[in-house]
């Protein structure tokens, strides 16, 4: 029986075959009807753009890195205004989002906050379980239209809750900055920021040195595992391993060069300075040397480079609607 065939004459109202045909014909009419084009756009926007996109927005830490670096530069007085980061991403991935900010947006100890983002525990001996960015954390509209989650609305005490729901949805659409955004595309474009900073700040030699350190660490770790478990090879393809090693080196080097320089420019000298777990050395923030003129120029150049890179990302390249 085809989807457009009439139901069998012998079928009763409770016949499962008749019911299945009716459901399929109804769904086809809904999907093919131009009057529901808006609904299809809604599904595309929220299902793909935000639902799937939330997993790719920060898949390699690229969005977290941009936010952490901009915050460190801002505290050090070296940041340039970047609306996409300052007004959009910080608004939806603010200090309460544990996937990006483990203990809130830091006013100091920027490297510590970054490595917490990567999963390092405060004692530096174990790794904590990472939490991903969830679409419900990004978009109130997604909560309403995709999850049908109206738990924050006062519906129980109202005899007619429908107007409350409709008003909440209308307000969410009017204020939600991510409606129509393709977060996968945005995350893909943000991934190129570290390489751009290396080129602009001429840090290629520092990157090569960091890459040697990363590869040495990985080789040492692999040798240790080989000694404990003989005969078990890595399942990661060589090309992917090389890309991951380079990405690790990029983050390690840029955090050391830029975030620590910003650390020395923290204006509030009463902020405690974290020297790292496992060391008995105590350093008072007041004893930290201020940046040299060359170092100060570098972080100011980093602020300008970050702004230049983000402003090259056209809105049309990461929006569906």
N, C-alpha and C positions, 0 to 999 in steps of 0.2 A: 504494500500500500504506500503510495507516494504522499508527500506532505500536502499536496493540493487536491488529493482525491476526497470525495465525500465520505463521511463515516458509513460503515456497513449498516444496512437497513435492519439487520437482526440484532444490532448492538443495543444494549440497554444503557441508561444514563450512568450506570455504575461500571460499565465495561471498561477495563484498563486500556484496551486498544483505542477506543474512542477518546478516552481522556488524554492519552498520550498524543494522539493526532491533533486534538484541539489545542493542547498546550503548545505544540510545535508550530501550528499555524498562527496562533496568537503571537508567539514570540517573533516569527518571521515578519508578520505585519508590523509589529512595533519596531523592529530593527530596520526595515526597509522603508518605512514611512518618513517622508521628508519633514513631517511635523515634529519628529523626535530627534532632529539633527542636533539640537541643543543638548539633549540628554547624552548623545554619543560624544559630543565634545567634552561634556562634563566627565564622563567615564575616562576618556583619553587623558584629560588634564589631571585628574586626581589619581586614577589608577596607575597610569604610567609616569606622569610628570612628577608627582609627589610620592605616591606609594612605592613604586619601584625606584624612583630617583633618590629617595632618602638613603637607600643602601649604597648608592654610588657617589653621593655628594662628598663623602669624606672617606672613600674606600681605601686610600693610601695615606690618610692623614693630611691631605692637601688643604682642605678647608680649615681644619684646626690650625695648621701651620700659619696660614694667612692671618687668622684671627689672633693667635698668640703673638705673632711678630708685630702686628699693628698695635696691639695692646702695649707691648714692651716699648715700642717706639713712642707711643703716646705718652706714657709715664715719663720717659726720658726727654720729652719735649722735642722729638725729632720726627714725629708723624705728620703726614700731610692728610687733609680731609679726603676720605675715600667713601663716597655714599653707599656703594654696594656692600662694603664691609661694615662701616660705622652705623648706617641707618637701616639696612636690610638684614644682613646676616646676624649682626649683633642683636637685632630686635627679636629674631626668631630662634637664635641659638645663644641666648644670653648666659649669664653666670649660673643659672639653675640647671643647665643641661650637663649632666655628669659625663656624657660621651665626649664632650669637648673640654669642659672645665671641671676637673675632678673636685676641686675645693673652692669654686667660685673664680671670678676674674681676679687675677693677682695684681697687687700694687707693688710687688717686689718678688724676688726669687723666681724669675721667669723661667730659667732652665729647669728648676725643680717642678714647676707647674707643667712644663712641656713633657718631661719624662713621666710624670704621673699620667698625662694623657696617653702616653704609649703603653701604660700598664705597669710601670715600675712601682712597687710598693714603697712606702716611706722608709723602710729599713734597708732597701736596695738589695735584699737577699732573695726576695720572692717577687713574683709578678702577680698583680691582682687581675681579676677577670674583667675584661673590657666590656663595655656596654655600647651598643651601636646607636646611631641616631634613628629615632622612630618617627614615622610621619605624623603621629598624633602629637609629638613634641614640637613640630614645626608649624602646623596649620590647624587653627581652630575650625576652619571651614571643612577640612578633611575629616575632623572628628564628627561633624554633623552629617555631611552628605555621604561619606564612605563608611564610617563606623556606626552611624546612627546613635552616637553617644551624646545624649543630652543630660547627662548626670549632673552637670553643673547648673542646670536651670531649675527654677522653683516651680516644678510641674505638679507636685503631689497635692499642694494646697489649693490648686486652681481647678474649678469645675470644667473649664474649657481651656485646656493647655495649648490648643493648636495655634492661636495667635501669638503666644509666647515663643513657640518653636519657629514659626515663620519669621517673626521679628529678629530672633537670634540668628537665623540663617542669613537674612538680608543684611544685618549688621556685619556679620562675619565676612561675607563676600565684599562688602564695601571697604573693609579695613585690612583684609588679608593681603599682604604683599606677595605671597607665593601663588596666588590663584593664576593659573595659566603658565607657571614656570616649569621648565624641563630641568630638573635638578641633576639628572645624569649629564646633560650637556654642560651645565655650569661646573660640575665637579671635574669634568674632563679638561675644561679650559683652565681651571685653577691649578691643575697638576703641573703646569709648565712654569709656575712662579719661581721655584728654587733655581732652576737652570737660568732663568732670566736674571735673577739677582747675581749669580756667579759671573755672568757675562758683563753686566753693568758695573759691578764692583771689582772686576778683574781678580777674582779669587780662584782662578783655575789651578794654580800651584797648591793652594791650601786644600782644594777639593781632591787633587791627586794624592796628597799626603793622607787625607782622611780615608780615601778609598783603600789605600795600602793598609791602614790600621783596621778597617772593617774586614778586609779579606783575611788579614792575619788572625783576627779574633775568630772569624768563622772557621778558618783552617784549624786553629787550636781546639775549638769546640768539637769540630768533626773528628779530630784525632782522639779526643777524649771519649767520644761516643763509640768510635771504632774499637777502642780498647775494651769497652764494657760490653758492646754488642757486635761481635764480628760477623761479617758477611751481609749486613743489612745496609743497602745503598739508599741514597736520598732519592725520593720520588720527584723532586723539583727539577724540571728541565734546565739545562745549562743557561739558556737565554734568559729565562725568568729569574734564575738565581743571580745573574749578572745585573739585571735591572733592579732587583731588590737591593743588592749590595750598593749600587750607585745611589739609589734613593736613600738608603740608610746613611751613606757617607755625606750626601747633600744636607740632610737634616742635622747630622752630628756637627758638621763644620759650620753651618750657618748659625746654629744655636750657640756654638762656642764663640764665634766671631761677633755676632750681632747682639744676641740676648745678654751675654755677659758684659758687653760694652754698655748696653742700656742699664744693666744692674748697677754699674758704677756711677750712673747719672740719676739714680733714684733721688728725688728731692727730699723725701721724708727720711731723715737720718735716724729716726727712732725705729724704723722698720727693722726687725731682726734679719740677720743674714744667715742663710742656710749653707753650711759648708759641705754637706753631704753626710750620709750615714756611714758609719764605720771609721770615722776619723775623730781623733781627740783634739784636733786643732780648732780653736775657737777664734773667730775673727769678728771684731766689732765693725759694723758698717762704716763707722766714722773713720776707720783705718784704711778703708778701700781707697786706692788712688783714683782721682777723677780721670776721665778720658783725656788723652793727649789731643792736641788740635787735629792730628791726622785721624785718630779714632773717632773723634766727634764728627769730623767731615764724613767719615765712612757711614755712620749710622744716619746722618742727614741725607746722604746719597741713597741709602737704602730706603728711607721714607719716600723719596722722590721716585725711585725705581718701582717700588710697590704701587704707588699711585699710577704711574705710567702704564704698568702692566694691566692693572685692573681696569683702567679707563679704555684700554684697547678692546676689552670684551664688550661687544655690542649687545644691547638688550635683545635684539631680534634673534641672536644666535642661541639663546637659552630660554626662549618663550614659545609655548605651543599656541597660546591664544593671544 
